[in-house]
Amino acid sequence: MSIALFVHLAAAVIWVGGMFFAYVCLRPAAATVLEAPSRLQLWRAAFTRFFPWVWGAVIVLPLSGYWMLFRLGGFADAGIHIHIMHALGIIMILVFLHIYFAPYRRLQRAVDTEDYPTAGRQLNLIRKLVATNLTLGLLVLAAVRLLR
């Protein structure tokens, strides 16, 4: 059980921590230092490296969560914090899937063809969706810690 909890927490830290770093640190620094084409190329490269880790989290979090949940009796025996974590986690996964298969794909194509206005619009949409997911991730943390 402790290994599953460690894997679960590590996946959450990688995903939510990565979003926090990207949104709060990298985004303002890139906007200050880089011109639009270079900034868009940076984001394309950063997402290319970060998203495989998110895919890992999207797989590991539900698997480890369900494994622990059903070892302890299932949803009927779970506290409200588990139900909130589960619901928000599913929403976060759906938001990520949308990011990955829609605006991120369009961002890649636009950067590759040097269509920077389109790339900028896609990055702005990704920024808003990442802000949403970061907020949801922090709400999960609050729910688990405060409602336990």
C-alpha positions in Angstrom: 0.0 0.0 0.0 2.8 2.4 0.8 4.4 1.9 -2.6 1.1 2.6 -4.3 0.7 5.8 -2.3 4.2 6.9 -3.1 3.6 6.3 -6.9 0.3 8.1 -6.7 1.8 11.1 -4.9 4.8 11.2 -7.1 2.6 11.3 -10.3 0.5 14.1 -8.8 3.5 16.1 -7.8 5.0 15.8 -11.3 1.8 16.8 -13.0 0.6 19.6 -10.7 4.1 20.8 -9.9 4.9 20.9 -13.6 1.9 23.0 -14.3 2.8 25.3 -11.5 6.3 25.8 -12.7 5.1 26.3 -16.3 2.4 28.8 -15.4 4.0 30.7 -12.6 7.7 30.7 -13.5 8.4 29.8 -17.1 5.5 31.7 -18.7 6.4 35.1 -17.3 10.1 34.6 -17.8 9.6 33.6 -21.4 7.4 36.5 -22.1 10.0 38.9 -20.6 13.0 37.5 -22.4 11.9 36.0 -25.7 10.3 37.4 -28.8 7.1 35.7 -30.0 8.6 33.2 -32.5 11.3 32.0 -30.0 8.7 31.9 -27.2 6.4 29.7 -29.2 9.2 27.4 -30.2 10.2 27.1 -26.5 6.7 26.2 -25.5 6.4 23.6 -28.3 9.7 22.1 -27.1 8.8 22.2 -23.4 5.4 20.6 -24.0 7.1 17.9 -26.1 9.2 17.0 -23.0 6.5 17.6 -20.3 3.5 15.8 -21.9 5.0 12.3 -21.8 5.3 12.8 -18.0 1.6 13.9 -17.9 0.6 10.9 -19.9 2.4 8.8 -17.3 0.5 10.6 -14.5 -2.8 10.2 -16.4 -2.2 6.4 -16.4 -0.6 6.0 -13.0 -3.0 8.2 -10.9 -6.2 6.3 -11.7 -4.5 2.9 -11.5 -2.8 3.5 -8.2 -5.9 5.4 -6.8 -8.3 2.6 -7.7 -5.9 -0.1 -6.5 -5.7 1.6 -3.1 -9.4 2.4 -3.0 -10.6 -1.1 -3.7 -8.0 -2.6 -1.3 -9.7 -0.5 1.4 -13.3 -1.3 0.6 -14.2 0.8 -2.4 -16.3 3.9 -2.9 -18.9 3.0 -0.3 -16.3 3.1 2.4 -14.5 6.2 1.1 -14.6 9.6 2.7 -15.9 12.7 0.9 -12.3 13.7 0.2 -11.8 10.6 -2.0 -15.0 11.3 -3.9 -13.9 14.9 -4.6 -10.4 13.7 -5.6 -11.9 11.2 -7.9 -14.3 13.6 -9.6 -11.7 16.4 -10.0 -9.1 13.9 -11.2 -11.4 12.7 -14.0 -12.1 16.3 -15.0 -8.3 17.1 -15.0 -7.7 14.1 -17.2 -10.4 15.2 -19.6 -9.0 18.7 -19.7 -5.5 17.3 -20.4 -6.8 15.1 -23.2 -8.5 18.1 -24.8 -5.3 20.1 -24.5 -3.2 17.3 -26.0 -5.5 16.4 -28.9 -6.7 19.8 -29.9 -4.8 23.1 -29.1 -1.4 21.4 -28.6 -1.7 19.6 -32.0 -2.7 22.9 -33.6 0.2 24.7 -31.8 2.7 22.1 -33.1 1.5 22.5 -36.7 1.4 26.3 -36.5 5.0 26.5 -35.1 6.3 24.0 -37.6 4.8 26.1 -40.5 5.8 29.3 -38.8 2.2 30.5 -38.5 2.9 32.4 -35.3 -0.4 34.2 -35.0 -2.2 30.8 -35.0 0.4 29.3 -32.6 -0.1 32.3 -30.3 -3.8 31.8 -30.1 -3.4 28.1 -29.4 -0.8 28.8 -26.7 -3.2 31.2 -25.1 -5.9 28.6 -25.1 -3.5 26.1 -23.6 -2.6 28.7 -20.9 -6.2 29.0 -19.9 -6.8 25.3 -19.8 -3.6 24.7 -17.8 -4.7 27.4 -15.3 -8.0 25.5 -15.0 -6.2 22.2 -14.4 -3.7 23.8 -12.0 -6.6 25.2 -10.0 -8.4 21.8 -10.0 -5.1 20.1 -8.9 -4.8 22.5 -6.0 -8.4 22.0 -5.0 -7.7 18.2 -4.9 -4.8 18.9 -2.6 -7.0 21.1 -0.4 -9.9 18.5 -0.3 -7.6 15.6 0.6 -5.8 17.6 3.3 -8.7 19.6 4.8 -11.6 17.1 4.4 -9.8 14.0 5.4 
